[in-house]
């Protein structure tokens, strides 16, 4: 039975507002699982199991799968589908507000998901900043977002810096809209992020680092001297001095800076504050 028949039979229509586009191609599902390179005994967190397509493929490769689904209509279907597989835990809730720390414990885990696109950035931020950090992430995202995640200086964004601070992303697979039902309006890509044990750059403290980055990106397409002065509440001369101290020309724009340059700027801000 395909997803359409399964949901029709229950009188359920996919909700666009929840990003419900189900991935049904078995080869793609297997490739996603292979990309995760799950170690023996792996624990996997899946966000949004939907009708359970990816969950089924994960169930064959992982020792434990925690699958978090927000749509209450799908929970009974998921319980039925995995009733005879005790290593699959279906959790009903919103990934952005659920507390999974106790369930995940201290053991390493891998995040594998075909993400709901309307909250991709929020989910990535939540995973890196609020949750126990996974060892590896393999996620299907909108292709345009995938390109932004792997961007290089010249095309950086707050999202790219946020992800590249914690891990190394690469686009592993490009998917056409036809791989999903219902067909989304956009193309997709699978991104694998190998999460670092510690950040690749030296920062005084993470909160300050992200305050500085947010300030820099706060005023789109403006010179950094203006963005940093407005974002950190400094006069222009002080902003110029900080940027020069970090070896950055104040006339440059936020999207041109590398991770290392943001780190140097954060160190300069910490130095200024003593
Ligand atoms: N994994 C399935 C697949 O590949 O066919 C479904 C993927 S679908 C793109 C995204 C899923 O995420 C949907 O089932 C949707 O209900 C669920 N979802 C949306 N927002 C969520 C949230 N805040 N927390 C948990 N699940 C969510």
Boltz pocket constraint, residues with backbone or C-beta under 6 A from the ligand:
constraints:
  - pocket:
      binder: B
      contacts: [[A, 18], [A, 19], [A, 20], [A, 21], [A, 22], [A, 23], [A, 24], [A, 47], [A, 48], [A, 49], [A, 50], [A, 51], [A, 52], [A, 53], [A, 54], [A, 55], [A, 68], [A, 69], [A, 70], [A, 71], [A, 93], [A, 94], [A, 95], [A, 96], [A, 113], [A, 114], [A, 115], [A, 116], [A, 117], [A, 119]]
      max_distance: 6.0
